[in-house]
Amino acid sequence: MLRKLSEPPLGAFVFKSGNAIAMALMTAGLLLPGWAQAEVIPVSSSIGQVTVFSDRALVKRDGQQQVPAGEHELVFKDLPYWLDHRSLQFNAKGKQSVRILDISSRDDFQATSQQERIAELDRQIKDIENQLAQLADQGKLLLNKNNYLEAYQKGSVQQGKDAPRLSTTELLEIMNFSKAILAENYTAQRELDHKMAQLQSELAALQEKRGQIPQEETVRSKTVVVQLDAPVADKLDLSLSYVVPGASWWPNYDASFDSSSKMLKLSYYAQISQQTGEDWNNVKLVLSTAQPMIGAVLPELDPWLVDIRVPRPDMPAPAAQARRKALQAMSEQRRASKPFEPLTGATMERVQADASFNTSTAERGLTNTVFNIEKTATVPTGPEDKKVAISVSEFKAGQTYQLVPALQEAVFLTVKATNSNDYPLLQGDLNAFLDGQLIASSNIKTVFPGEPIELAMGTDESISVKREPLKRFTESTGLTGSGKRISYEYQTVIQNNRDQAVELVLHDRFPLSRNEKIEIRRISPSDKEITLKEDGRYEQSVKLAPKEKKTVVQKFSVAYPNEVDVTGLP
């Protein structure tokens, strides 16, 4: 068991005051080395590498330190308060092997003065007050001008007995002159009032912020102390690693499809968030999908049991209702896909990432993938996310145009390719670009190497769709008019405005009878032209040459006896 260096080793002779032998040994300088107080050496270190996981980060600090021979305490100060002490790892390399005696951490609380912050706010407040005073002076000058003009106008109209009377033309000139200047003054006054209102709002916000700042603020941090024994004086290369919460990363993508070359360019990004309490300045970034294990104890497996499901007993009504609500909430949380968010008319704009494309290597294990970002990056602690590039890949892709005109008059583009990378594409948000234009925001599901990629690229505005009802005709059936038949006809007009031929898959449906008294007759399109499903939905292939317009017609009839009330018909 390790002991603190301030205690003598087991079996050592303990000196007591007045002990003649001890005094003699001390005089002779023969005290045992273990009794000496360990030298405390502060260490200056910097973050060299950070491995970011889904909910934490592994931080690796590097430094160099000259140490004399003997036992010492190396002190790493101002580390994140929330670091996990169980994850502490330390390594020292020198000319000879160094013996690590102990590694520990302690909490530090330091009261820091807020005078600099308060002084800066006071300076900003004073600056705004000076601006307000200047605007107030300008307002007084404008008021003085207006008063003078009003007095001048009054004197011109109310002339003295001995003063020569002004002609109508002269009075009009005075009025027009005064009108022009007063109009300028009133406009200037409104601008002054607007500026003063803005400054008053800024001043109130600063004063409120100033009042909320305490004179002192307690800063919490961790200090790590490493006790070691160096056989010789040496300059050591030091490495300290620890795990901190408050960090995460998630993937997102830019997918750009060129309809002419049929090439899909997929840019793979990582969005990094960290609020660990320390900045990561110019560090080597590693992104991992694994869950780090902390501690040295082997986890224990529970038995894996397989059994026959036993039906649940009927629950009382309140309990059943509560269970339904819980299942509904879970279902909403598990929805990973998002609907299209069309962005029409937007030109292609991309956020420049700090890491260059093709500057990461992927290492795939049995259960996780690690991305090594070769270019260093800076990620400050705080609420702002940081975007770095992982890779860019190009795939030969096929395209499928699909439309559901009964629900939306638009053509949707789906691009299909195969993930030829040796690493997976993780689930994440996706910006879809078609021929250089940002079309929609979507997402991508996890795609492992060799699996197909299917990306929803949004709507293609170069293919127009118009659907409208043509006819609705009702007639009597039977010899005595005991029945009714309603005939429906719809048309969908599709215009290909592209310079290339396209093939579309049109999704539509015929009504499906749920009662033998209701007869559905499909007229157009014929069964040979479509792929019909049992529920009445069908797919129809439509081919369009460049600039071609085509009309697709749907016809059907519904017949039923007069005495029945039919639902579900338009």
Phi and psi in degrees as a GROMACS rama.xvg file:
@    title "Ramachandran Plot"
@    xaxis  label "Phi"
@    yaxis  label "Psi"
@TYPE xy
-75.1652  143.407  LEU-2
-118.453  158.532  ARG-3
-65.8079  148.238  LYS-4
-69.4112  -15.9971  LEU-5
-76.2182  -11.2716  SER-6
-99.9261  147.292  GLU-7
-71.6638  151.517  PRO-8
-63.8546  157.639  PRO-9
-60.5726  136.854  LEU-10
85.3883  -4.71327  GLY-11
-76.3705  148.9  ALA-12
-73.8054  129.308  PHE-13
-95.7044  124.719  VAL-14
-80.9973  141.895  PHE-15
-124.977  152.962  LYS-16
-59.9424  131.485  SER-17
90.1477  -4.20363  GLY-18
-71.9323  117.037  ASN-19
-65.6533  -37.5236  ALA-20
-66.1941  -41.7788  ILE-21
-62.4476  -43.4186  ALA-22
-61.4311  -38.8358  MET-23
-66.734  -42.353  ALA-24
-64.8536  -39.8042  LEU-25
-64.1141  -40.5808  MET-26
-63.3448  -37.0936  THR-27
-80.9894  -7.10864  ALA-28
71.1506  32.4294  GLY-29
-106.128  20.1596  LEU-30
-61.461  146.836  LEU-31
-67.6721  144.515  LEU-32
-60.8655  -32.9766  PRO-33
-63.9413  -16.7732  GLY-34
-82.7414  -15.5716  TRP-35
-71.3699  144.368  ALA-36
-70.9281  128.159  GLN-37
-64.943  140.819  ALA-38
-76.3664  131.104  GLU-39
-92.1489  121.795  VAL-40
-121.657  112.217  ILE-41
-68.4395  139.852  PRO-42
-113.589  132.181  VAL-43
-97.48  122.615  SER-44
-136.801  164.168  SER-45
-138.918  155.907  SER-46
-76.4685  124.195  ILE-47
-102.821  -35.1424  GLY-48
-146.182  142.853  GLN-49
-131.412  126.345  VAL-50
-101.912  117.163  THR-51
-98.876  127.88  VAL-52
-105.877  -171.574  PHE-53
-71.719  -23.6254  SER-54
-141.559  11.9716  ASP-55
-165.123  -178.885  ARG-56
-144.482  146.197  ALA-57
-102.681  114.813  LEU-58
-102.726  132.545  VAL-59
-119.307  117.597  LYS-60
-100.97  143.197  ARG-61
-124.494  151.485  ASP-62
-169.533  169.573  GLY-63
-126.881  143.292  GLN-64
-148.795  130.77  GLN-65
-83.335  126.539  GLN-66
-129.019  142.383  VAL-67
-75.4389  171.872  PRO-68
-69.2691  145.161  ALA-69
117.981  -169.45  GLY-70
-90.912  138.154  GLU-71
-143.732  160.631  HIS-72
-112.838  112.774  GLU-73
-90.5217  127.274  LEU-74
-114.241  121.275  VAL-75
-105.546  110.713  PHE-76
-102.42  166.434  LYS-77
58.6462  43.0265  ASP-78
-92.0198  162.391  LEU-79
-57.1082  136.362  PRO-80
-63.6377  -31.5479  TYR-81
-93.3775  13.4098  TRP-82
-63.1578  146.858  LEU-83
-85.8472  112.877  ASP-84
-64.9781  -22.8705  HIS-85
-69.8743  -18.9312  ARG-86
-93.5146  0.169487  SER-87
-62.5795  129.476  LEU-88
-135.792  137.895  GLN-89
-134.672  143.6  PHE-90
-143.051  140.387  ASN-91
-134.864  132.277  ALA-92
-123.343  134.906  LYS-93
-151.171  -161.446  GLY-94
-64.6966  -37.6815  LYS-95
-127.158  163.685  GLN-96
-64.4914  136.653  SER-97
-104.073  136.211  VAL-98
-92.2284  121.28  ARG-99
-87.874  119.64  ILE-100
-90.5663  -40.7505  LEU-101
-164.962  154.635  ASP-102
-138.924  129.763  ILE-103
-146.025  167.914  SER-104
-136.467  156.027  SER-105
-142.45  157.334  ARG-106
-85.4229  138.578  ASP-107
-122.35  138.715  ASP-108
-127.221  121.186  PHE-109
-126.942  126.081  GLN-110
-84.1012  118.476  ALA-111
-107.869  139.753  THR-112
-73.3753  143.371  SER-113
-103.18  17.2169  GLN-114
-62.7432  -39.5758  GLN-115
-64.2583  -42.3234  GLU-116
-65.8059  -41.3661  ARG-117
-65.7386  -41.3485  ILE-118
-63.4011  -38.1202  ALA-119
-65.2524  -41.5953  GLU-120
-65.6903  -39.758  LEU-121
-61.9933  -38.2319  ASP-122
-64.2938  -43.7099  ARG-123
-64.0546  -40.4352  GLN-124
-63.0175  -43.7677  ILE-125
-63.8559  -39.1196  LYS-126
-62.5269  -43.6776  ASP-127
-67.7297  -38.3398  ILE-128
-62.5414  -38.3698  GLU-129
-65.1285  -41.0546  ASN-130
-63.2023  -39.9827  GLN-131
-64.856  -38.1888  LEU-132
-65.054  -40.6406  ALA-133
-64.4238  -41.0625  GLN-134
-66.2038  -36.2009  LEU-135
-64.8284  -38.6804  ALA-136
-63.6035  -41.6873  ASP-137
-62.8217  -36.4189  GLN-138
-64.9026  -37.8935  GLY-139
-65.2692  -39.8689  LYS-140
-63.5159  -42.1301  LEU-141
-63.2664  -40.4885  LEU-142
-63.9437  -39.0774  LEU-143
-64.6224  -40.8483  ASN-144
-61.7944  -44.0567  LYS-145
-63.4486  -42.2447  ASN-146
-63.0817  -40.3234  ASN-147
-64.4683  -44.6592  TYR-148
-63.8192  -39.9465  LEU-149
-64.9491  -39.1119  GLU-150
-67.1698  -38.0063  ALA-151
-63.8258  -43.6525  TYR-152
-62.3472  -42.1754  GLN-153
-64.477  -40.0559  LYS-154
-68.6745  -31.6349  GLY-155
-70.7745  -34.6196  SER-156
-81.4726  -43.7083  VAL-157
-95.6968  81.241  GLN-158
-83.3041  152.356  GLN-159
-70.8522  170.775  GLY-160
-64.8835  -41.9449  LYS-161
-84.7198  -13.6393  ASP-162
-75.2881  141.804  ALA-163
-65.945  139.984  PRO-164
-74.4414  138.099  ARG-165
-81.3857  143.997  LEU-166
-75.1352  166.671  SER-167
-61.1374  -38.7284  THR-168
-62.9691  -42.7513  THR-169
-65.404  -39.7479  GLU-170
-63.4855  -40.817  LEU-171
-64.3219  -38.8675  LEU-172
-62.8289  -41.5928  GLU-173
-64.2417  -42.7467  ILE-174
-64.3005  -43.8297  MET-175
-65.3604  -40.1109  ASN-176
-61.3795  -47.4007  PHE-177
-65.4819  -38.6691  SER-178
-61.2631  -44.5311  LYS-179
-63.8067  -45.2754  ALA-180
-68.849  -41.8049  ILE-181
-62.8795  -38.396  LEU-182
-62.0887  -42.3784  ALA-183
-63.274  -41.6114  GLU-184
-65.0808  -42.5717  ASN-185
-65.1029  -39.9821  TYR-186
-62.586  -44.2249  THR-187
-63.0744  -36.1823  ALA-188
-67.0366  -39.4909  GLN-189
-64.3122  -40.3921  ARG-190
-63.9801  -39.5306  GLU-191
-62.4491  -44.2949  LEU-192
-61.5336  -39.9404  ASP-193
-65.3007  -44.9593  HIS-194
-63.5654  -40.9543  LYS-195
-65.8591  -37.1399  MET-196
-64.815  -41.0803  ALA-197
-63.3722  -45.695  GLN-198
-65.7627  -36.9065  LEU-199
-62.7589  -39.1089  GLN-200
-65.3916  -44.1376  SER-201
-63.3623  -39.8062  GLU-202
-64.0379  -42.9933  LEU-203
-62.6598  -40.2771  ALA-204
-65.1436  -42.8216  ALA-205
-65.8859  -40.6553  LEU-206
-65.416  -38.4039  GLN-207
-65.3227  -42.7478  GLU-208
-63.8627  -39.6295  LYS-209
-62.7501  -38.3225  ARG-210
-72.8387  -18.8908  GLY-211
-90.6825  -9.19681  GLN-212
-85.5171  123.536  ILE-213
-74.2709  162.792  PRO-214
-66.7067  -32.1339  GLN-215
-133.967  151.024  GLU-216
-131.512  134.732  GLU-217
-87.4768  122.229  THR-218
-103.024  124.721  VAL-219
-99.0427  140.152  ARG-220
-152.423  173.674  SER-221
-114.988  145.266  LYS-222
-120.452  128.788  THR-223
-106.742  130.362  VAL-224
-116.64  124.761  VAL-225
-112.724  122.416  VAL-226
-99.0315  125.661  GLN-227
-140.743  165.054  LEU-228
-125.06  113.988  ASP-229
-98.2357  125.19  ALA-230
-68.081  -31.0329  PRO-231
-139.092  160.355  VAL-232
-63.0752  133.77  ALA-233
-160.736  159.282  ASP-234
-100.77  112.851  LYS-235
-97.0223  141.889  LEU-236
-90.4215  118.01  ASP-237
-108.506  147.448  LEU-238
-141.903  125.358  SER-239
-125.503  126.134  LEU-240
-121.152  147.856  SER-241
-158.919  157.459  TYR-242
-103.104  135.194  VAL-243
-127.352  143.111  VAL-244
-80.3006  -179.876  PRO-245
85.6437  16.9812  GLY-246
-132.437  146.969  ALA-247
-161.016  165.754  SER-248
-147.414  153.177  TRP-249
-149.331  149.876  TRP-250
-85.7184  152.609  PRO-251
-147.636  166.697  ASN-252
-139.703  153.847  TYR-253
-116.144  120.218  ASP-254
-111.68  117.158  ALA-255
-117.221  119.895  SER-256
-112.21  127.922  PHE-257
-98.9651  111.614  ASP-258
-70.0026  -19.5129  SER-259
-79.466  -49.2228  SER-260
-87.5308  -10.5847  SER-261
59.5876  35.1965  LYS-262
-107.278  136.885  MET-263
-108.035  120.764  LEU-264
-105.78  118.451  LYS-265
-115.099  112.528  LEU-266
-96.2863  124.261  SER-267
-102.96  118.838  TYR-268
-119.284  161.109  TYR-269
-122.352  129.885  ALA-270
-99.4446  120.666  GLN-271
-113.773  131.911  ILE-272
-124.073  133.796  SER-273
-148.927  127.531  GLN-274
-131.696  56.7206  GLN-275
-86.0541  -14.072  THR-276
101.997  -5.99585  GLY-277
-137.722  144.788  GLU-278
-78.0795  144.606  ASP-279
-102.004  96.0321  TRP-280
-98.1831  118.725  ASN-281
51.9014  55.7577  ASN-282
-109.186  159.335  VAL-283
-80.4718  123.594  LYS-284
-102.744  136.533  LEU-285
-127.733  129.849  VAL-286
-110.89  129.103  LEU-287
-129.654  143.894  SER-288
-94.3141  1.28067  THR-289
-81.6065  169.229  ALA-290
-108.97  116.008  GLN-291
-67.8258  141.701  PRO-292
-96.3441  131.219  MET-293
-114.031  132.819  ILE-294
102.427  169.718  GLY-295
-112.862  6.28606  ALA-296
-88.8676  131.409  VAL-297
-67.9246  126.202  LEU-298
-67.3351  148.232  PRO-299
-104.044  132.544  GLU-300
-78.6883  139.948  LEU-301
-87.6764  155.133  ASP-302
-61.073  145.823  PRO-303
-101.814  108.092  TRP-304
-104.966  137.66  LEU-305
-122.506  129.847  VAL-306
-146.594  174.943  ASP-307
-87.3682  133.124  ILE-308
-66.74  131.662  ARG-309
-97.4359  126.617  VAL-310
-58.7383  140.196  PRO-311
-72.5956  141.433  ARG-312
-68.3612  153.227  PRO-313
-60.9069  133.915  ASP-314
-96.2724  151.559  MET-315
-59.3332  158.543  PRO-316
-53.9839  -48.3001  ALA-317
-61.0527  -40.2779  PRO-318
-67.0592  -40.621  ALA-319
-63.1815  -40.2362  ALA-320
-64.9344  -41.2028  GLN-321
-63.4285  -38.6974  ALA-322
-66.0328  -40.8667  ARG-323
-60.8909  -42.3442  ARG-324
-63.463  -40.2854  LYS-325
-64.7088  -43.4797  ALA-326
-64.5443  -37.4543  LEU-327
-64.2957  -41.7465  GLN-328
-63.9462  -40.8249  ALA-329
-64.5529  -39.0504  MET-330
-62.928  -39.93  SER-331
-67.4283  -35.9089  GLU-332
-69.0969  -28.0222  GLN-333
-86.8362  -2.09805  ARG-334
-69.2203  114.514  ARG-335
-95.8455  -30.9866  ALA-336
-82.4739  149.893  SER-337
-122.138  146.475  LYS-338
-67.997  162.631  PRO-339
-62.0153  143.231  PHE-340
-121.834  85.0582  GLU-341
-60.4772  138.687  PRO-342
-125.39  85.9233  LEU-343
-78.1437  141.423  THR-344
76.5184  4.73308  GLY-345
-83.6675  135.611  ALA-346
-87.0642  164.566  THR-347
-74.2688  116.718  MET-348
-131.045  131.098  GLU-349
-122.789  141.703  ARG-350
-77.7689  125.028  VAL-351
-74.8932  127.33  GLN-352
-90.3627  158.271  ALA-353
-75.1404  -27.1253  ASP-354
-99.7328  139.663  ALA-355
-71.6077  157.476  SER-356
-64.7158  155.182  PHE-357
57.7813  35.2766  ASN-358
-119.175  30.5264  THR-359
-137.377  150.291  SER-360
-116.892  144.123  THR-361
-110.015  131.174  ALA-362
-117.04  115.077  GLU-363
-105.189  120.174  ARG-364
-95.5206  -168.322  GLY-365
-69.4978  -30.6964  LEU-366
-125.915  -1.24578  THR-367
-155.256  167.473  ASN-368
-127.865  139.512  THR-369
-121.022  128.872  VAL-370
-108.722  120.764  PHE-371
-96.7478  111.626  ASN-372
-84.9728  114.689  ILE-373
-74.0699  -33.3245  GLU-374
-83.7945  132.31  LYS-375
-67.2066  155.998  THR-376
-141.298  159.297  ALA-377
-117.139  123.935  THR-378
-127.42  100.471  VAL-379
-72.6531  151.975  PRO-380
-73.3246  137.689  THR-381
150.918  -177.907  GLY-382
-76.7458  -13.4074  PRO-383
-80.4698  136.474  GLU-384
-82.9296  158.451  ASP-385
-120.99  134.184  LYS-386
-108.166  125.354  LYS-387
-127.643  150.411  VAL-388
-88.3074  136.101  ALA-389
-96.2311  -53.2049  ILE-390
-165.412  171.055  SER-391
-134.737  134.772  VAL-392
-129.729  150.684  SER-393
-123.1  135.656  GLU-394
-130.038  143.604  PHE-395
-75.8973  123.833  LYS-396
-126.918  152.449  ALA-397
-102.005  158.41  GLY-398
-127.447  147.37  GLN-399
-133.268  125.545  THR-400
-98.6212  130.392  TYR-401
-134.264  150.157  GLN-402
-146.993  149.543  LEU-403
-127.206  77.894  VAL-404
-62.3911  -25.6094  PRO-405
-65.7097  -22.3986  ALA-406
-109.782  -36.7296  LEU-407
-151.804  132.125  GLN-408
-86.7104  73.909  GLU-409
-157.421  155.756  ALA-410
-108.747  126.447  VAL-411
-101.786  138.082  PHE-412
-104.564  128.25  LEU-413
-117.73  129.979  THR-414
-109.319  134.596  VAL-415
-123.771  134.061  LYS-416
-148.429  -173.791  ALA-417
-124.303  134.477  THR-418
-72.4331  99.5499  ASN-419
-89.6274  1.60822  SER-420
-73.7483  163.713  ASN-421
-95.2211  18.106  ASP-422
-138.529  156.335  TYR-423
-79.4829  156.479  PRO-424
-97.356  113.695  LEU-425
-81.0041  155.651  LEU-426
-60.7792  135.153  GLN-427
-173.922  173.677  GLY-428
-72.4387  154.57  ASP-429
-141.987  133.145  LEU-430
-99.3643  122.771  ASN-431
-99.2495  124.211  ALA-432
-114.001  131.766  PHE-433
-121.666  115.039  LEU-434
52.1838  42.5387  ASP-435
87.4025  -3.03905  GLY-436
-110.995  136.89  GLN-437
-72.6625  118.93  LEU-438
-101.063  -47.5822  ILE-439
-160.038  165.41  ALA-440
-108.576  130.027  SER-441
-141.068  -153.33  SER-442
-149.817  170.58  ASN-443
-128.128  137.512  ILE-444
-84.4545  163.18  LYS-445
-61.6541  128.595  THR-446
-126.166  117.239  VAL-447
-84.1309  163.048  PHE-448
-54.8865  134.265  PRO-449
86.0819  -9.79144  GLY-450
-87.5805  157.465  GLU-451
-73.251  144.063  PRO-452
-104.865  128.249  ILE-453
-128.314  113.71  GLU-454
-116.606  129.115  LEU-455
-83.3979  114.723  ALA-456
-97.6054  6.42535  MET-457
89.2421  -161.414  GLY-458
-93.3742  147.193  THR-459
-102.91  108.619  ASP-460
-72.3798  -11.5559  GLU-461
-80.5983  -3.78242  SER-462
-121.377  116.16  ILE-463
-98.35  150.248  SER-464
-135.147  135.864  VAL-465
-138.893  119.881  LYS-466
-117.283  137.972  ARG-467
-154.424  149.455  GLU-468
-75.5313  138.21  PRO-469
-99.4338  -48.4662  LEU-470
-140.92  150.678  LYS-471
-144.348  105.192  ARG-472
-119.807  129.569  PHE-473
-112.547  133.979  THR-474
-142.211  157.689  GLU-475
-86.3607  150.274  SER-476
-126.713  162.734  THR-477
85.6608  160.269  GLY-478
-65.5289  -32.1191  LEU-479
-105.917  11.1439  THR-480
68.2872  35.0118  GLY-481
-82.5734  -6.34523  SER-482
-128.759  176.758  GLY-483
-139.334  140.341  LYS-484
-128.883  129.017  ARG-485
-114.36  123.831  ILE-486
-103.56  135.108  SER-487
-120.016  145.372  TYR-488
-144.018  126.51  GLU-489
-123.751  150.451  TYR-490
-129.171  142.868  GLN-491
-121.589  118.772  THR-492
-100.584  122.852  VAL-493
-117.525  126.553  ILE-494
-116.796  119.477  GLN-495
-91.2285  107.539  ASN-496
-94.4288  6.2644  ASN-497
-84.943  164.384  ARG-498
-87.4195  -0.135591  ASP-499
-118.323  153.2  GLN-500
-70.7813  148.22  ALA-501
-133.522  153.044  VAL-502
-123.195  126.863  GLU-503
-115.573  155.33  LEU-504
-112.942  113.06  VAL-505
-93.9781  125.499  LEU-506
-103.009  126.935  HIS-507
-149.945  -169.981  ASP-508
-154.786  148.811  ARG-509
-100.1  150.691  PHE-510
-64.3121  151.131  PRO-511
-119.282  124.714  LEU-512
-78.1302  134.684  SER-513
-106.574  7.09044  ARG-514
-144.744  139.298  ASN-515
-66.6937  -17.5488  GLU-516
-78.3476  -13.9  LYS-517
-103.943  121.738  ILE-518
-109.898  125.366  GLU-519
-106.288  128.179  ILE-520
-119.645  117.682  ARG-521
-86.576  127.602  ARG-522
-109.579  -52.2817  ILE-523
-148.744  136.997  SER-524
-74.3345  160.336  PRO-525
-75.694  164.52  SER-526
-62.5129  -25.9258  ASP-527
-71.5624  -23.7266  LYS-528
-89.0576  -10.5855  GLU-529
-131.089  166.601  ILE-530
-108.55  106.367  THR-531
-97.4309  134.549  LEU-532
-97.5217  166.084  LYS-533
-65.5457  -26.5206  GLU-534
-88.8483  9.10588  ASP-535
95.2171  -14.5451  GLY-536
-77.3252  150.396  ARG-537
-148.324  162.438  TYR-538
-120.091  137.962  GLU-539
-130.895  129.2  GLN-540
-83.7587  132.251  SER-541
-128.849  121.384  VAL-542
-106.821  134.133  LYS-543
-128.44  130.833  LEU-544
-75.8918  168.262  ALA-545
-55.8288  131.357  PRO-546
66.6847  10.3099  LYS-547
-82.6887  145.944  GLU-548
-114.413  136.85  LYS-549
-138.149  142.952  LYS-550
-110.55  126.626  THR-551
-109.643  125.692  VAL-552
-109.368  137.872  VAL-553
-119.12  126.332  GLN-554
-131.476  141.087  LYS-555
-162.318  164.078  PHE-556
-133.937  153.453  SER-557
-127.004  121.517  VAL-558
-119.673  141.543  ALA-559
-161.948  158.452  TYR-560
-66.8315  155.471  PRO-561
-65.8201  -29.4034  ASN-562
-77.8346  -6.87616  GLU-563
-99.3528  147.516  VAL-564
-102.928  111.778  ASP-565
-95.101  135.934  VAL-566
-111.959  159.95  THR-567
92.4957  3.96633  GLY-568
-103.258  144.795  LEU-569
